[in-house]
Amino acid sequence: MLSKNQLGFLYMFISICAFSIMDLIVKWSDSYPVGQVLFFRGLCGIIPILFLIPKDRYLNFYKTERPFLHFKRCFAGLIAIVSIFIALRNLPLATVVSITFAAPIFTTIFSIFFLKEIVGIYRWMAVLVGFIGIIIISEPGYSSLNLFYIYPIIFCLGLSYVAITIRQLSTTEPVWLIGLFFSISILIISIFSFAIQGWVSPNLKDLFLLSMVGILGGLANLWLTQSYKYSEVSLVTPLKYLALVFAIIFGYIFWDEIPTIKTLFGAALVIISSIIIFRREIYLKRLVSTPRHE
């Protein structure tokens, strides 16, 4: 029988695996419009959530007293997920994953304005180190490749605001309702995209893989939540950096991508920055770890 910490460790590990495989499929799916991939993410992402709705909420599952906050969470989440999908298709896998580790940096900044939190010198130093890491990875410039680096940064911004709204929502709203509204919003926006991007009919193999984007995304978020529920946050959160290892392996196997020293050094700075922020939040008894929720 596994202890609670071991169970939380296991949930975090399989969540990271699911997100990594989902990223792999999204990158592979570049022959399909982004809106079509989002459609499968929204539609199939609802499936795992359906099993979590309590029986007494079957008829009024949609009821909430905080509709506007749900709207803001969904809007920020949509910006984040569209950005990360575009980034995955146009940048090396390890590069995208490295930049996404910067999300706690932006969450720290947003918490000042939206949660009225006081940020001390240690976290400001961590934010500075993280930004230096992002600059090293992205090498700001004006080439077409450089311009795509803005998308994982937009993802971090969107995800950071998602983290703020989830902090607020989780005081009154169940996790399944937050996830359900987000999946429905993805589904709705993707349907509107068909008029612009069209629809490419997938074969059976591609249909299965596209469906897995939604199923894996939905399960990964639920497993992530379960991990934080069962285990000490300080134990399981460092595991999320395994995603970079998976990204390097998948990128090399499927696309012959080899991370540059610049990318790895920048990633190290971003990881160090987020760890400092994380440790300070543990010390201050607050949770800043940013779930992907995508």
C-alpha positions in Angstrom: 0.0 0.0 0.0 1.4 3.4 -1.0 1.7 6.2 1.5 0.1 9.5 0.7 3.4 11.1 -0.3 4.2 8.1 -2.6 0.7 8.3 -4.2 1.1 12.1 -4.7 4.6 11.4 -6.3 3.0 8.8 -8.6 0.2 11.2 -9.7 2.7 14.0 -10.4 4.9 11.6 -12.5 2.0 10.3 -14.7 0.7 13.9 -15.0 4.1 15.0 -16.4 4.2 12.0 -18.7 0.7 12.8 -20.0 1.5 16.5 -20.6 4.7 15.5 -22.4 3.0 13.0 -24.7 0.3 15.6 -25.4 3.0 18.2 -26.4 4.5 15.6 -28.7 1.2 15.0 -30.4 0.5 18.7 -30.8 3.9 19.2 -32.4 3.2 16.2 -34.7 -0.2 17.5 -35.7 1.1 20.5 -37.7 -0.7 19.2 -40.9 -4.0 20.0 -39.2 -5.3 23.5 -38.4 -4.8 24.7 -34.8 -8.5 25.1 -34.4 -9.1 21.5 -35.3 -6.6 20.3 -32.7 -8.3 22.6 -30.1 -11.6 21.0 -31.0 -10.4 17.6 -30.0 -8.7 19.0 -26.9 -12.0 20.6 -25.8 -14.3 17.7 -26.8 -12.3 14.8 -25.5 -11.1 16.8 -22.5 -14.6 16.7 -21.2 -14.7 12.9 -21.0 -12.5 12.5 -17.9 -14.4 15.3 -16.1 -17.8 13.7 -16.6 -16.8 10.9 -14.2 -16.1 13.5 -11.4 -19.5 15.2 -11.5 -21.4 14.3 -8.3 -24.8 12.6 -8.8 -26.6 15.4 -7.2 -25.2 17.9 -9.7 -26.1 16.1 -12.9 -29.1 18.4 -13.6 -27.5 21.6 -12.4 -23.8 21.0 -13.0 -23.5 24.4 -14.7 -24.6 26.5 -11.7 -22.0 28.9 -10.2 -22.1 32.1 -8.2 -18.9 33.4 -9.9 -19.6 33.3 -13.7 -17.5 36.4 -14.4 -14.4 34.9 -12.7 -14.9 31.7 -14.7 -15.1 33.8 -17.8 -11.8 35.5 -17.0 -10.2 32.1 -16.2 -11.4 30.7 -19.5 -10.3 33.7 -21.5 -6.8 33.7 -20.1 -6.6 29.9 -20.5 -7.7 30.1 -24.2 -4.9 32.7 -24.9 -2.4 30.4 -23.2 -3.4 27.2 -25.0 -3.5 28.7 -28.4 -0.1 30.3 -27.8 1.5 27.0 -26.6 0.0 25.1 -29.6 1.5 27.6 -32.0 4.9 27.5 -30.2 5.1 23.8 -30.2 4.6 23.7 -33.9 7.3 26.3 -34.7 10.0 25.9 -32.1 12.2 23.1 -30.8 10.3 21.1 -28.1 12.9 21.6 -25.4 13.0 25.3 -26.1 9.3 25.7 -25.6 9.2 23.6 -22.4 12.2 25.5 -21.0 10.4 28.9 -21.4 7.1 27.6 -19.9 9.0 27.0 -16.6 8.9 30.8 -16.3 5.2 30.8 -15.5 5.8 31.2 -11.7 7.8 34.3 -12.4 4.8 36.0 -14.0 2.5 34.6 -11.3 4.7 36.3 -8.7 4.3 39.7 -10.6 0.6 39.3 -11.1 0.0 38.4 -7.4 1.1 41.9 -6.5 -1.6 43.5 -8.6 -4.5 41.0 -8.3 -4.0 39.4 -4.9 -2.3 42.4 -3.2 0.6 40.2 -2.0 3.9 41.7 -0.9 6.9 40.4 -2.8 10.2 40.5 -1.0 13.8 41.0 -2.2 14.4 37.2 -2.7 11.6 36.7 -5.1 12.4 39.9 -7.0 15.9 38.6 -7.4 14.5 35.3 -8.7 12.2 37.2 -11.1 15.3 39.0 -12.5 17.3 35.7 -12.9 14.3 34.1 -14.7 14.0 37.0 -17.1 17.7 36.8 -17.9 17.2 33.1 -18.6 14.3 33.8 -21.0 16.4 36.4 -22.8 19.2 33.9 -23.2 16.9 31.3 -24.6 15.0 33.5 -27.0 17.8 35.9 -28.2 15.4 38.8 -28.9 15.7 39.8 -32.6 13.6 40.4 -35.7 14.0 37.1 -37.6 10.9 35.0 -38.3 12.2 32.3 -35.9 12.7 34.9 -33.1 9.1 36.1 -33.4 7.8 32.7 -32.5 9.5 32.9 -29.1 6.8 35.4 -28.1 4.2 32.6 -28.0 5.6 30.6 -25.1 6.0 33.9 -23.2 2.3 34.7 -23.9 1.5 31.2 -22.7 3.3 32.0 -19.4 1.4 35.3 -19.0 -1.9 33.6 -19.7 -1.2 30.6 -17.4 0.0 32.9 -14.7 -3.3 34.8 -14.7 -5.1 31.4 -14.8 -3.2 30.5 -11.6 -4.4 33.7 -9.9 -8.1 33.0 -10.9 -7.9 29.4 -9.9 -6.6 30.5 -6.5 -9.7 32.6 -6.2 -12.2 30.1 -7.7 -10.9 27.1 -5.7 -12.3 28.7 -2.4 -15.8 28.1 -3.6 -15.8 26.1 -6.8 -15.1 22.3 -7.3 -12.1 21.4 -9.5 -14.3 19.5 -12.0 -16.5 22.6 -12.7 -13.4 24.8 -13.3 -12.1 22.2 -15.8 -15.5 21.6 -17.4 -16.1 25.3 -18.2 -12.6 25.6 -19.7 -13.0 22.5 -21.9 -16.4 23.8 -23.1 -14.8 27.2 -23.9 -12.1 25.5 -26.0 -14.8 23.6 -27.8 -16.8 26.7 -28.6 -13.9 28.8 -29.8 -12.6 25.9 -32.0 -15.9 25.6 -33.8 -15.8 29.3 -34.7 -12.3 28.7 -36.1 -13.5 26.3 -38.7 -14.9 29.1 -40.8 -11.4 30.6 -41.1 -9.1 27.5 -41.0 -11.4 24.8 -42.3 -11.4 21.1 -41.4 -9.0 18.4 -42.6 -10.6 14.9 -42.4 -8.2 12.7 -40.3 -7.7 9.0 -41.0 -8.3 6.5 -38.1 -4.8 6.7 -36.7 -4.8 10.5 -36.7 -8.3 10.6 -35.3 -7.0 8.5 -32.4 -4.0 10.7 -31.8 -6.0 13.9 -32.0 -8.5 12.5 -29.5 -5.6 11.7 -27.2 -4.7 15.4 -27.0 -8.0 16.0 -25.2 -8.0 12.9 -23.1 -4.4 13.3 -22.0 -4.8 17.0 -21.3 -7.9 16.4 -19.2 -6.4 13.5 -17.3 -3.1 15.3 -16.7 -4.8 18.3 -15.1 -6.8 15.9 -12.8 -3.8 13.9 -11.9 -1.9 17.1 -11.1 -4.6 18.2 -8.8 -4.7 14.8 -7.1 -0.9 15.0 -6.6 -1.2 18.2 -4.7 -4.1 16.8 -2.7 -2.2 13.7 -1.5 1.4 14.7 -1.2 3.5 17.5 0.3 3.9 20.2 -2.3 7.6 20.4 -1.6 8.1 16.8 -2.5 6.2 16.6 -5.8 6.7 20.0 -7.4 10.4 19.6 -8.4 9.3 16.5 -10.5 7.8 18.9 -13.1 11.3 19.6 -14.4 11.3 16.1 -15.8 9.2 17.6 -18.6 12.4 19.1 -20.0 14.1 15.7 -20.0 11.2 14.2 -21.9 11.2 17.2 -24.3 14.9 16.7 -25.1 14.4 12.9 -25.6 11.2 13.3 -27.8 12.7 16.2 -29.8 15.8 14.2 -30.6 14.0 10.9 -31.5 11.2 12.4 -33.7 12.7 15.7 -35.1 16.5 15.3 -34.6 16.4 18.4 -32.3 19.5 18.9 -30.1 19.2 21.7 -27.5 22.0 24.3 -27.8 24.2 25.2 -24.8 22.4 28.5 -24.8 19.0 26.9 -24.4 20.2 24.6 -21.6 21.9 27.5 -19.7 18.9 29.7 -20.1 16.6 26.8 -19.0 18.9 26.3 -15.9 18.4 30.0 -14.9 14.6 29.8 -15.4 14.4 26.6 -13.3 16.6 28.1 -10.5 14.4 31.1 -10.5 11.2 29.2 -10.2 12.7 27.0 -7.5 13.7 30.1 -5.5 10.1 31.4 -5.8 8.7 28.1 -4.9 10.8 27.7 -1.8 10.0 31.3 -0.6 6.3 30.5 -1.1 6.6 27.4 1.0 8.4 29.4 3.7 5.6 32.0 3.6 3.0 29.2 3.6 1.5 30.1 0.2 1.2 27.9 -2.9 2.5 29.5 -6.1 3.1 26.4 -8.1 1.4 26.9 -11.5 -0.5 23.9 -12.8 -0.6 23.8 -16.6 -4.3 23.6 -16.9 -4.4 23.4 -20.6 
